[in-house]
């Protein structure tokens, strides 16, 4: 069993239901989505989530959902007086827009207890976090998190980081880019999306993104680019993998998150990077043909990883 620890925020999601004016409750969040897909895909992965929730009923429902999805909750901290973050999806002529209530979420306190973080990390083989994980923390907690992850990397753990640049969650773009490069310096594998990277780091092309993150210290960089080619480099190889563009996209939510999960599952299965990326493209393609972040996966795809 490979023990994978995901660190981040899972939120309650209210999405429009079939009866007009009503909503259905779900749970999602970038790192959580990747944990969910990895748990579905890969029976060799022991997946657990490091976050914080409240003591209320919705926090309990979230934990139940994690457990029934095969995601371990033993590292979830409970913060009295807080609750989970919430977002609401509104549909306007088919376009989705998002409203968030996450400023006071329990997950904002996830890195307050450095000992809890250290204990969880010491039991993991792979640690996974994102730019959103960093964005929800205050400066001091962010430093605690990065310090702990740096120690884990020096102890030989694999550290996987998706920069997921979300400027609205940060005080300024420079705070965001500075923290992301600090995170890159403690990561072994970085999984950015080119559209974000070119907007905020000014990379001229995906090769420039690969180069910048390799220079920061990563062994492996895989750059997603929507319907365009995926660029990658690791210690054995580098290359470009074609994506078969899909014209009738239903919902791009979790395209990158599901891609990352399949990439990790491929690595655990001992596949070549090229084959892992091709399979990750296939999973992401399936996910964007369904609604919402968590789309049921075809059994045939799951069987590939068995
Ligand atoms: P993110 O969700 O992080 O922004 P991207 O939009 O770059 O990620 O997409 C991640 C992956 O999803 C791509 O590498 C590709 O495999 C798949 N994908 C996204 N958009 C399309 C599309 N229009 N057609 C086919 N595949 C797509």
py3Dmol code that shows the C-alpha trace and the ligand (Angstrom):
import py3Dmol

protein = """\
ATOM      1  CA  UNK A   1       0.000   0.000   0.000  1.00  0.00           C
ATOM      2  CA  UNK A   2       1.226   3.484  -0.870  1.00  0.00           C
ATOM      3  CA  UNK A   3       0.038   5.968   1.750  1.00  0.00           C
ATOM      4  CA  UNK A   4      -1.033   9.274   0.197  1.00  0.00           C
ATOM      5  CA  UNK A   5      -1.841  12.273   2.392  1.00  0.00           C
ATOM      6  CA  UNK A   6      -3.846  15.092   0.777  1.00  0.00           C
ATOM      7  CA  UNK A   7      -3.752  18.472   2.543  1.00  0.00           C
ATOM      8  CA  UNK A   8      -6.413  21.102   1.829  1.00  0.00           C
ATOM      9  CA  UNK A   9     -10.019  22.198   2.041  1.00  0.00           C
ATOM     10  CA  UNK A  10     -13.167  20.311   1.143  1.00  0.00           C
ATOM     11  CA  UNK A  11     -16.290  22.492   0.955  1.00  0.00           C
ATOM     12  CA  UNK A  12     -20.016  21.954   0.965  1.00  0.00           C
ATOM     13  CA  UNK A  13     -21.440  22.553  -2.516  1.00  0.00           C
ATOM     14  CA  UNK A  14     -24.998  23.651  -3.318  1.00  0.00           C
ATOM     15  CA  UNK A  15     -25.701  22.946  -6.995  1.00  0.00           C
ATOM     16  CA  UNK A  16     -28.950  23.621  -8.906  1.00  0.00           C
ATOM     17  CA  UNK A  17     -31.203  20.532  -8.751  1.00  0.00           C
ATOM     18  CA  UNK A  18     -33.733  19.431 -11.376  1.00  0.00           C
ATOM     19  CA  UNK A  19     -36.668  21.115  -9.538  1.00  0.00           C
ATOM     20  CA  UNK A  20     -36.329  24.845 -10.314  1.00  0.00           C
ATOM     21  CA  UNK A  21     -35.240  26.862  -7.289  1.00  0.00           C
ATOM     22  CA  UNK A  22     -33.983  23.870  -5.339  1.00  0.00           C
ATOM     23  CA  UNK A  23     -30.376  22.823  -4.749  1.00  0.00           C
ATOM     24  CA  UNK A  24     -28.638  19.601  -3.941  1.00  0.00           C
ATOM     25  CA  UNK A  25     -25.868  19.290  -1.389  1.00  0.00           C
ATOM     26  CA  UNK A  26     -22.500  17.821  -2.317  1.00  0.00           C
ATOM     27  CA  UNK A  27     -18.888  18.105  -1.195  1.00  0.00           C
ATOM     28  CA  UNK A  28     -15.884  19.136  -3.296  1.00  0.00           C
ATOM     29  CA  UNK A  29     -12.624  21.082  -3.359  1.00  0.00           C
ATOM     30  CA  UNK A  30      -9.482  20.810  -5.514  1.00  0.00           C
ATOM     31  CA  UNK A  31      -7.265  18.566  -3.338  1.00  0.00           C
ATOM     32  CA  UNK A  32     -10.306  16.647  -2.131  1.00  0.00           C
ATOM     33  CA  UNK A  33     -11.394  15.961  -5.747  1.00  0.00           C
ATOM     34  CA  UNK A  34      -7.973  14.475  -6.526  1.00  0.00           C
ATOM     35  CA  UNK A  35      -8.142  12.344  -3.351  1.00  0.00           C
ATOM     36  CA  UNK A  36     -11.614  11.144  -4.364  1.00  0.00           C
ATOM     37  CA  UNK A  37     -10.535  10.142  -7.891  1.00  0.00           C
ATOM     38  CA  UNK A  38      -7.389   8.437  -6.617  1.00  0.00           C
ATOM     39  CA  UNK A  39      -9.413   6.437  -4.061  1.00  0.00           C
ATOM     40  CA  UNK A  40     -11.811   5.326  -6.849  1.00  0.00           C
ATOM     41  CA  UNK A  41      -9.038   4.421  -9.288  1.00  0.00           C
ATOM     42  CA  UNK A  42      -6.378   2.806  -7.243  1.00  0.00           C
ATOM     43  CA  UNK A  43      -6.831   0.004  -4.733  1.00  0.00           C
ATOM     44  CA  UNK A  44      -3.092   0.125  -3.939  1.00  0.00           C
ATOM     45  CA  UNK A  45      -3.421   3.662  -2.569  1.00  0.00           C
ATOM     46  CA  UNK A  46      -4.189   4.267   1.094  1.00  0.00           C
ATOM     47  CA  UNK A  47      -5.719   7.733   0.712  1.00  0.00           C
ATOM     48  CA  UNK A  48      -6.273  10.093   3.640  1.00  0.00           C
ATOM     49  CA  UNK A  49      -7.185  13.743   3.958  1.00  0.00           C
ATOM     50  CA  UNK A  50      -5.620  16.326   6.258  1.00  0.00           C
ATOM     51  CA  UNK A  51      -7.984  19.205   6.933  1.00  0.00           C
ATOM     52  CA  UNK A  52     -10.120  20.748   9.663  1.00  0.00           C
ATOM     53  CA  UNK A  53     -13.901  20.752  10.093  1.00  0.00           C
ATOM     54  CA  UNK A  54     -16.329  21.939  12.762  1.00  0.00           C
ATOM     55  CA  UNK A  55     -18.443  20.050  15.293  1.00  0.00           C
ATOM     56  CA  UNK A  56     -21.749  20.673  13.497  1.00  0.00           C
ATOM     57  CA  UNK A  57     -23.986  18.352  11.484  1.00  0.00           C
ATOM     58  CA  UNK A  58     -22.671  19.353   8.047  1.00  0.00           C
ATOM     59  CA  UNK A  59     -19.095  18.711   9.178  1.00  0.00           C
ATOM     60  CA  UNK A  60     -20.205  15.227  10.253  1.00  0.00           C
ATOM     61  CA  UNK A  61     -21.882  14.641   6.881  1.00  0.00           C
ATOM     62  CA  UNK A  62     -18.678  15.656   5.114  1.00  0.00           C
ATOM     63  CA  UNK A  63     -16.646  13.182   7.169  1.00  0.00           C
ATOM     64  CA  UNK A  64     -19.178  10.423   6.456  1.00  0.00           C
ATOM     65  CA  UNK A  65     -18.936  11.152   2.734  1.00  0.00           C
ATOM     66  CA  UNK A  66     -15.130  10.953   2.877  1.00  0.00           C
ATOM     67  CA  UNK A  67     -15.241   7.628   4.714  1.00  0.00           C
ATOM     68  CA  UNK A  68     -17.763   6.052   2.347  1.00  0.00           C
ATOM     69  CA  UNK A  69     -15.570   7.203  -0.578  1.00  0.00           C
ATOM     70  CA  UNK A  70     -12.576   5.341   0.831  1.00  0.00           C
ATOM     71  CA  UNK A  71     -10.779   8.444   2.113  1.00  0.00           C
ATOM     72  CA  UNK A  72      -9.305   8.175   5.619  1.00  0.00           C
ATOM     73  CA  UNK A  73     -10.386  10.881   8.088  1.00  0.00           C
ATOM     74  CA  UNK A  74      -8.016  10.025  10.943  1.00  0.00           C
ATOM     75  CA  UNK A  75      -6.054  13.254  10.333  1.00  0.00           C
ATOM     76  CA  UNK A  76      -9.065  15.575  10.213  1.00  0.00           C
ATOM     77  CA  UNK A  77      -8.988  18.058  13.098  1.00  0.00           C
ATOM     78  CA  UNK A  78     -12.175  19.348  14.715  1.00  0.00           C
ATOM     79  CA  UNK A  79     -12.231  23.091  15.493  1.00  0.00           C
ATOM     80  CA  UNK A  80     -14.987  24.092  17.962  1.00  0.00           C
ATOM     81  CA  UNK A  81     -17.021  27.113  16.864  1.00  0.00           C
ATOM     82  CA  UNK A  82     -16.137  26.810  13.174  1.00  0.00           C
ATOM     83  CA  UNK A  83     -17.785  24.987  10.269  1.00  0.00           C
ATOM     84  CA  UNK A  84     -16.904  23.931   6.744  1.00  0.00           C
ATOM     85  CA  UNK A  85     -16.735  26.399   3.828  1.00  0.00           C
ATOM     86  CA  UNK A  86     -19.663  26.564   1.418  1.00  0.00           C
ATOM     87  CA  UNK A  87     -20.135  27.490  -2.239  1.00  0.00           C
ATOM     88  CA  UNK A  88     -23.267  27.939  -4.278  1.00  0.00           C
ATOM     89  CA  UNK A  89     -23.481  27.356  -8.027  1.00  0.00           C
ATOM     90  CA  UNK A  90     -25.889  29.607  -9.938  1.00  0.00           C
ATOM     91  CA  UNK A  91     -26.906  28.855 -13.521  1.00  0.00           C
ATOM     92  CA  UNK A  92     -27.581  31.786 -15.816  1.00  0.00           C
ATOM     93  CA  UNK A  93     -28.411  30.859 -19.429  1.00  0.00           C
ATOM     94  CA  UNK A  94     -26.297  27.709 -19.025  1.00  0.00           C
ATOM     95  CA  UNK A  95     -23.272  29.602 -17.576  1.00  0.00           C
ATOM     96  CA  UNK A  96     -22.178  28.583 -14.083  1.00  0.00           C
ATOM     97  CA  UNK A  97     -21.158  31.206 -11.562  1.00  0.00           C
ATOM     98  CA  UNK A  98     -19.873  30.572  -8.040  1.00  0.00           C
ATOM     99  CA  UNK A  99     -20.484  32.356  -4.715  1.00  0.00           C
ATOM    100  CA  UNK A 100     -18.249  31.390  -1.794  1.00  0.00           C
ATOM    101  CA  UNK A 101     -18.583  31.496   1.984  1.00  0.00           C
ATOM    102  CA  UNK A 102     -15.204  30.201   3.099  1.00  0.00           C
ATOM    103  CA  UNK A 103     -13.500  33.120   4.855  1.00  0.00           C
ATOM    104  CA  UNK A 104     -14.049  31.651   8.335  1.00  0.00           C
ATOM    105  CA  UNK A 105     -13.975  27.967   7.458  1.00  0.00           C
ATOM    106  CA  UNK A 106     -12.412  25.481   9.867  1.00  0.00           C
ATOM    107  CA  UNK A 107      -9.948  24.455   7.125  1.00  0.00           C
ATOM    108  CA  UNK A 108      -8.274  27.875   7.487  1.00  0.00           C
ATOM    109  CA  UNK A 109      -6.882  26.502  10.778  1.00  0.00           C
ATOM    110  CA  UNK A 110      -5.556  23.253   9.318  1.00  0.00           C
ATOM    111  CA  UNK A 111      -1.860  24.085   9.816  1.00  0.00           C
ATOM    112  CA  UNK A 112      -2.150  25.614  13.289  1.00  0.00           C
ATOM    113  CA  UNK A 113      -0.973  22.412  14.983  1.00  0.00           C
ATOM    114  CA  UNK A 114       2.522  21.697  13.641  1.00  0.00           C
ATOM    115  CA  UNK A 115       2.767  18.475  15.688  1.00  0.00           C
ATOM    116  CA  UNK A 116      -0.445  17.067  14.143  1.00  0.00           C
ATOM    117  CA  UNK A 117       0.874  17.946  10.692  1.00  0.00           C
ATOM    118  CA  UNK A 118       4.241  16.318  11.412  1.00  0.00           C
ATOM    119  CA  UNK A 119       2.599  13.139  12.730  1.00  0.00           C
ATOM    120  CA  UNK A 120       0.342  12.839   9.674  1.00  0.00           C
ATOM    121  CA  UNK A 121       3.219  13.457   7.259  1.00  0.00           C
ATOM    122  CA  UNK A 122       5.497  10.962   8.953  1.00  0.00           C
ATOM    123  CA  UNK A 123       2.944   8.221   8.189  1.00  0.00           C
ATOM    124  CA  UNK A 124       2.690   9.132   4.472  1.00  0.00           C
ATOM    125  CA  UNK A 125       4.750   8.106   1.443  1.00  0.00           C
ATOM    126  CA  UNK A 126       3.301  10.818  -0.807  1.00  0.00           C
ATOM    127  CA  UNK A 127       2.099  14.282   0.297  1.00  0.00           C
ATOM    128  CA  UNK A 128      -0.187  16.274  -2.007  1.00  0.00           C
ATOM    129  CA  UNK A 129      -1.174  19.942  -1.656  1.00  0.00           C
ATOM    130  CA  UNK A 130      -2.047  22.925  -3.848  1.00  0.00           C
ATOM    131  CA  UNK A 131      -1.880  26.681  -4.241  1.00  0.00           C
ATOM    132  CA  UNK A 132      -5.408  26.796  -2.803  1.00  0.00           C
ATOM    133  CA  UNK A 133      -4.181  24.975   0.323  1.00  0.00           C
ATOM    134  CA  UNK A 134      -1.612  27.777   0.718  1.00  0.00           C
ATOM    135  CA  UNK A 135      -4.073  30.568  -0.103  1.00  0.00           C
ATOM    136  CA  UNK A 136      -6.505  29.761   2.719  1.00  0.00           C
ATOM    137  CA  UNK A 137      -3.789  29.955   5.414  1.00  0.00           C
ATOM    138  CA  UNK A 138      -2.456  33.045   7.145  1.00  0.00           C
ATOM    139  CA  UNK A 139       1.222  33.892   6.680  1.00  0.00           C
ATOM    140  CA  UNK A 140       2.387  32.128   9.841  1.00  0.00           C
ATOM    141  CA  UNK A 141       0.437  28.911   9.204  1.00  0.00           C
ATOM    142  CA  UNK A 142       1.637  28.898   5.588  1.00  0.00           C
ATOM    143  CA  UNK A 143       5.217  29.035   6.855  1.00  0.00           C
ATOM    144  CA  UNK A 144       4.460  26.172   9.287  1.00  0.00           C
ATOM    145  CA  UNK A 145       3.000  24.082   6.462  1.00  0.00           C
ATOM    146  CA  UNK A 146       5.888  24.722   4.061  1.00  0.00           C
ATOM    147  CA  UNK A 147       8.438  24.067   6.781  1.00  0.00           C
ATOM    148  CA  UNK A 148       6.775  20.709   7.590  1.00  0.00           C
ATOM    149  CA  UNK A 149       6.565  19.744   3.925  1.00  0.00           C
ATOM    150  CA  UNK A 150      10.225  20.719   3.417  1.00  0.00           C
ATOM    151  CA  UNK A 151      11.202  18.366   6.244  1.00  0.00           C
ATOM    152  CA  UNK A 152       9.094  15.603   4.690  1.00  0.00           C
ATOM    153  CA  UNK A 153      10.829  16.055   1.344  1.00  0.00           C
ATOM    154  CA  UNK A 154      14.256  15.956   2.990  1.00  0.00           C
ATOM    155  CA  UNK A 155      13.161  12.725   4.707  1.00  0.00           C
ATOM    156  CA  UNK A 156      12.651  11.226   1.239  1.00  0.00           C
ATOM    157  CA  UNK A 157       8.883  11.623   0.782  1.00  0.00           C
ATOM    158  CA  UNK A 158       7.376  12.388  -2.608  1.00  0.00           C
ATOM    159  CA  UNK A 159       5.758  15.851  -2.484  1.00  0.00           C
ATOM    160  CA  UNK A 160       3.198  16.640  -5.197  1.00  0.00           C
ATOM    161  CA  UNK A 161       2.021  20.217  -5.745  1.00  0.00           C
ATOM    162  CA  UNK A 162      -0.604  21.703  -8.074  1.00  0.00           C
ATOM    163  CA  UNK A 163      -0.127  25.519  -8.091  1.00  0.00           C
ATOM    164  CA  UNK A 164      -3.846  26.110  -8.897  1.00  0.00           C
ATOM    165  CA  UNK A 165      -3.381  29.896  -9.068  1.00  0.00           C
ATOM    166  CA  UNK A 166      -6.480  31.685  -7.712  1.00  0.00           C
ATOM    167  CA  UNK A 167      -5.626  35.387  -7.302  1.00  0.00           C
ATOM    168  CA  UNK A 168      -8.980  36.166  -5.661  1.00  0.00           C
ATOM    169  CA  UNK A 169      -7.944  34.108  -2.628  1.00  0.00           C
ATOM    170  CA  UNK A 170      -4.751  36.126  -2.131  1.00  0.00           C
ATOM    171  CA  UNK A 171      -4.017  39.647  -0.806  1.00  0.00           C
ATOM    172  CA  UNK A 172      -1.987  40.380  -3.960  1.00  0.00           C
ATOM    173  CA  UNK A 173      -0.691  38.557  -7.060  1.00  0.00           C
ATOM    174  CA  UNK A 174       2.870  38.933  -5.773  1.00  0.00           C
ATOM    175  CA  UNK A 175       1.963  37.208  -2.467  1.00  0.00           C
ATOM    176  CA  UNK A 176       0.537  34.367  -4.567  1.00  0.00           C
ATOM    177  CA  UNK A 177       3.486  33.938  -6.928  1.00  0.00           C
ATOM    178  CA  UNK A 178       6.002  34.225  -4.075  1.00  0.00           C
ATOM    179  CA  UNK A 179       4.245  31.534  -1.991  1.00  0.00           C
ATOM    180  CA  UNK A 180       3.821  29.264  -5.011  1.00  0.00           C
ATOM    181  CA  UNK A 181       7.547  29.388  -5.781  1.00  0.00           C
ATOM    182  CA  UNK A 182       8.316  28.659  -2.104  1.00  0.00           C
ATOM    183  CA  UNK A 183       6.039  25.623  -2.369  1.00  0.00           C
ATOM    184  CA  UNK A 184       7.705  24.599  -5.621  1.00  0.00           C
ATOM    185  CA  UNK A 185      11.070  24.601  -3.841  1.00  0.00           C
ATOM    186  CA  UNK A 186       9.873  21.875  -1.422  1.00  0.00           C
ATOM    187  CA  UNK A 187       8.060  19.758  -4.046  1.00  0.00           C
ATOM    188  CA  UNK A 188       9.288  16.792  -6.070  1.00  0.00           C
ATOM    189  CA  UNK A 189       6.425  16.784  -8.599  1.00  0.00           C
ATOM    190  CA  UNK A 190       4.589  19.879  -9.883  1.00  0.00           C
ATOM    191  CA  UNK A 191       1.380  19.710 -11.927  1.00  0.00           C
ATOM    192  CA  UNK A 192       0.480  23.211 -13.174  1.00  0.00           C
ATOM    193  CA  UNK A 193      -2.050  24.388 -15.771  1.00  0.00           C
ATOM    194  CA  UNK A 194      -0.499  26.555 -18.459  1.00  0.00           C
ATOM    195  CA  UNK A 195      -3.377  29.060 -18.704  1.00  0.00           C
ATOM    196  CA  UNK A 196      -2.855  30.071 -15.050  1.00  0.00           C
ATOM    197  CA  UNK A 197       0.937  30.043 -15.299  1.00  0.00           C
ATOM    198  CA  UNK A 198       1.153  32.259 -18.366  1.00  0.00           C
ATOM    199  CA  UNK A 199      -1.287  34.738 -16.793  1.00  0.00           C
ATOM    200  CA  UNK A 200       0.571  35.113 -13.499  1.00  0.00           C
ATOM    201  CA  UNK A 201       4.184  34.171 -14.244  1.00  0.00           C
ATOM    202  CA  UNK A 202       4.249  35.387 -17.863  1.00  0.00           C
ATOM    203  CA  UNK A 203       5.550  32.044 -19.220  1.00  0.00           C
ATOM    204  CA  UNK A 204       5.837  32.299 -23.003  1.00  0.00           C
ATOM    205  CA  UNK A 205       4.905  28.650 -23.599  1.00  0.00           C
ATOM    206  CA  UNK A 206       4.447  25.384 -21.633  1.00  0.00           C
ATOM    207  CA  UNK A 207       8.165  24.585 -22.062  1.00  0.00           C
ATOM    208  CA  UNK A 208       8.933  27.762 -20.098  1.00  0.00           C
ATOM    209  CA  UNK A 209       6.636  26.573 -17.288  1.00  0.00           C
ATOM    210  CA  UNK A 210       8.413  23.198 -17.230  1.00  0.00           C
ATOM    211  CA  UNK A 211      11.790  24.963 -17.126  1.00  0.00           C
ATOM    212  CA  UNK A 212      10.840  27.379 -14.331  1.00  0.00           C
ATOM    213  CA  UNK A 213       9.549  24.635 -12.015  1.00  0.00           C
ATOM    214  CA  UNK A 214      12.484  22.296 -12.756  1.00  0.00           C
ATOM    215  CA  UNK A 215      14.806  25.153 -11.877  1.00  0.00           C
ATOM    216  CA  UNK A 216      12.898  25.634  -8.604  1.00  0.00           C
ATOM    217  CA  UNK A 217      13.886  22.074  -7.658  1.00  0.00           C
ATOM    218  CA  UNK A 218      11.179  19.689  -8.914  1.00  0.00           C
ATOM    219  CA  UNK A 219      12.194  16.309 -10.366  1.00  0.00           C
ATOM    220  CA  UNK A 220       8.981  15.990 -12.374  1.00  0.00           C
ATOM    221  CA  UNK A 221       6.813  18.666 -13.999  1.00  0.00           C
ATOM    222  CA  UNK A 222       3.660  17.933 -16.019  1.00  0.00           C
ATOM    223  CA  UNK A 223       1.952  20.973 -17.587  1.00  0.00           C
ATOM    224  CA  UNK A 224      -1.738  20.651 -18.491  1.00  0.00           C
ATOM    225  CA  UNK A 225      -3.133  22.980 -21.116  1.00  0.00           C
ATOM    226  CA  UNK A 226      -6.873  22.393 -21.584  1.00  0.00           C
ATOM    227  CA  UNK A 227      -7.492  20.849 -25.014  1.00  0.00           C
ATOM    228  CA  UNK A 228      -3.874  21.473 -26.066  1.00  0.00           C
ATOM    229  CA  UNK A 229      -0.824  19.176 -25.663  1.00  0.00           C
ATOM    230  CA  UNK A 230       0.526  18.170 -22.241  1.00  0.00           C
ATOM    231  CA  UNK A 231       4.244  18.921 -21.741  1.00  0.00           C
ATOM    232  CA  UNK A 232       6.315  16.939 -19.247  1.00  0.00           C
ATOM    233  CA  UNK A 233       9.816  16.397 -17.937  1.00  0.00           C
ATOM    234  CA  UNK A 234      11.130  13.960 -15.341  1.00  0.00           C
ATOM    235  CA  UNK A 235      14.518  12.498 -14.511  1.00  0.00           C
ATOM    236  CA  UNK A 236      14.196   9.869 -17.292  1.00  0.00           C
ATOM    237  CA  UNK A 237      12.424  11.611 -20.120  1.00  0.00           C
ATOM    238  CA  UNK A 238      10.685  14.664 -21.473  1.00  0.00           C
ATOM    239  CA  UNK A 239       8.059  15.050 -24.126  1.00  0.00           C
ATOM    240  CA  UNK A 240       4.751  16.320 -25.423  1.00  0.00           C
ATOM    241  CA  UNK A 241       1.540  14.263 -25.308  1.00  0.00           C
ATOM    242  CA  UNK A 242      -1.316  15.135 -27.594  1.00  0.00           C
ATOM    243  CA  UNK A 243      -4.846  15.692 -26.250  1.00  0.00           C
ATOM    244  CA  UNK A 244      -7.810  14.714 -28.378  1.00  0.00           C
ATOM    245  CA  UNK A 245      -9.904  17.916 -28.187  1.00  0.00           C
ATOM    246  CA  UNK A 246     -13.510  17.528 -27.111  1.00  0.00           C
ATOM    247  CA  UNK A 247     -15.971  20.007 -28.580  1.00  0.00           C
ATOM    248  CA  UNK A 248     -19.082  19.210 -26.492  1.00  0.00           C
ATOM    249  CA  UNK A 249     -17.678  19.913 -23.014  1.00  0.00           C
ATOM    250  CA  UNK A 250     -20.402  19.748 -20.328  1.00  0.00           C
ATOM    251  CA  UNK A 251     -18.518  21.078 -17.269  1.00  0.00           C
ATOM    252  CA  UNK A 252     -14.750  21.558 -16.913  1.00  0.00           C
ATOM    253  CA  UNK A 253     -14.853  21.405 -13.089  1.00  0.00           C
ATOM    254  CA  UNK A 254     -12.134  19.052 -11.783  1.00  0.00           C
ATOM    255  CA  UNK A 255     -10.511  18.454 -15.202  1.00  0.00           C
ATOM    256  CA  UNK A 256      -7.075  19.121 -13.742  1.00  0.00           C
ATOM    257  CA  UNK A 257      -7.873  17.486 -10.381  1.00  0.00           C
ATOM    258  CA  UNK A 258      -8.924  14.197 -11.990  1.00  0.00           C
ATOM    259  CA  UNK A 259      -5.964  14.343 -14.397  1.00  0.00           C
ATOM    260  CA  UNK A 260      -3.603  14.611 -11.399  1.00  0.00           C
ATOM    261  CA  UNK A 261      -5.224  11.590  -9.709  1.00  0.00           C
ATOM    262  CA  UNK A 262      -4.793   9.379 -12.777  1.00  0.00           C
ATOM    263  CA  UNK A 263      -1.203  10.526 -13.155  1.00  0.00           C
ATOM    264  CA  UNK A 264      -0.453   9.476  -9.569  1.00  0.00           C
ATOM    265  CA  UNK A 265      -2.320   6.200  -9.990  1.00  0.00           C
ATOM    266  CA  UNK A 266      -0.278   5.480 -13.135  1.00  0.00           C
ATOM    267  CA  UNK A 267       2.937   6.132 -11.245  1.00  0.00           C
ATOM    268  CA  UNK A 268       1.833   3.736  -8.486  1.00  0.00           C
ATOM    269  CA  UNK A 269       0.965   1.113 -11.094  1.00  0.00           C
ATOM    270  CA  UNK A 270       4.526   1.438 -12.447  1.00  0.00           C
ATOM    271  CA  UNK A 271       3.442   2.794 -15.822  1.00  0.00           C
ATOM    272  CA  UNK A 272       5.646   4.974 -18.033  1.00  0.00           C
ATOM    273  CA  UNK A 273       5.061   8.708 -17.665  1.00  0.00           C
ATOM    274  CA  UNK A 274       3.804   8.814 -21.251  1.00  0.00           C
ATOM    275  CA  UNK A 275       1.194   6.102 -20.682  1.00  0.00           C
ATOM    276  CA  UNK A 276       0.163   7.664 -17.347  1.00  0.00           C
ATOM    277  CA  UNK A 277      -0.386  11.032 -19.049  1.00  0.00           C
ATOM    278  CA  UNK A 278      -2.392   9.434 -21.871  1.00  0.00           C
ATOM    279  CA  UNK A 279      -4.606   7.745 -19.288  1.00  0.00           C
ATOM    280  CA  UNK A 280      -4.913  10.988 -17.296  1.00  0.00           C
ATOM    281  CA  UNK A 281      -6.090  12.729 -20.475  1.00  0.00           C
ATOM    282  CA  UNK A 282      -8.665   9.976 -20.939  1.00  0.00           C
ATOM    283  CA  UNK A 283      -9.996  10.356 -17.396  1.00  0.00           C
ATOM    284  CA  UNK A 284     -10.145  14.183 -17.594  1.00  0.00           C
ATOM    285  CA  UNK A 285     -11.966  13.879 -20.921  1.00  0.00           C
ATOM    286  CA  UNK A 286     -14.559  11.647 -19.258  1.00  0.00           C
ATOM    287  CA  UNK A 287     -14.900  14.004 -16.263  1.00  0.00           C
ATOM    288  CA  UNK A 288     -15.621  17.090 -18.405  1.00  0.00           C
ATOM    289  CA  UNK A 289     -18.448  15.226 -20.117  1.00  0.00           C
ATOM    290  CA  UNK A 290     -20.286  14.969 -16.789  1.00  0.00           C
ATOM    291  CA  UNK A 291     -21.741  17.545 -14.397  1.00  0.00           C
ATOM    292  CA  UNK A 292     -20.001  18.565 -11.170  1.00  0.00           C
ATOM    293  CA  UNK A 293     -16.579  17.846  -9.707  1.00  0.00           C
ATOM    294  CA  UNK A 294     -17.053  14.177  -8.838  1.00  0.00           C
ATOM    295  CA  UNK A 295     -18.101  12.173 -11.874  1.00  0.00           C
ATOM    296  CA  UNK A 296     -18.597   8.419 -11.661  1.00  0.00           C
ATOM    297  CA  UNK A 297     -15.743   6.648 -13.435  1.00  0.00           C
ATOM    298  CA  UNK A 298     -16.176   3.864 -16.002  1.00  0.00           C
ATOM    299  CA  UNK A 299     -15.321   0.452 -14.586  1.00  0.00           C
ATOM    300  CA  UNK A 300     -13.106  -0.177 -17.643  1.00  0.00           C
ATOM    301  CA  UNK A 301     -10.879   2.720 -16.616  1.00  0.00           C
ATOM    302  CA  UNK A 302     -10.712   1.533 -13.011  1.00  0.00           C
ATOM    303  CA  UNK A 303      -9.793  -1.975 -14.206  1.00  0.00           C
ATOM    304  CA  UNK A 304      -6.722  -0.587 -15.998  1.00  0.00           C
ATOM    305  CA  UNK A 305      -5.196   0.315 -12.630  1.00  0.00           C
ATOM    306  CA  UNK A 306      -6.070  -2.930 -10.842  1.00  0.00           C
TER     307      UNK A 306
END
"""
ligand_1 = """\
27
LIG
P -7.433 22.770 -15.018
O -8.745 22.129 -14.646
O -6.397 22.577 -13.964
O -7.542 24.177 -15.525
P -6.944 22.072 -17.792
O -8.093 22.903 -18.241
O -5.599 22.458 -18.289
O -6.860 21.889 -16.218
O -7.286 20.589 -18.245
C -6.785 19.437 -17.622
C -6.918 18.267 -18.551
O -8.292 18.093 -18.914
C -6.191 18.448 -19.879
O -4.818 18.101 -19.797
C -6.972 17.497 -20.767
O -6.562 16.167 -20.526
C -8.398 17.640 -20.262
N -9.140 18.646 -21.043
C -9.477 19.907 -20.673
N -10.199 20.530 -21.648
C -10.333 19.621 -22.655
C -10.989 19.606 -23.943
N -11.664 20.675 -24.425
N -10.914 18.483 -24.702
C -10.260 17.386 -24.260
N -9.632 17.330 -23.061
C -9.655 18.411 -22.267
"""
view = py3Dmol.view(width=600, height=400)
view.addModel(protein, "pdb")
view.setStyle({"model": 0}, {"cartoon": {"style": "trace"}})
view.addModel(ligand_1, "xyz")
view.setStyle({"model": 1}, {"stick": {}})
view.zoomTo()
view.show()
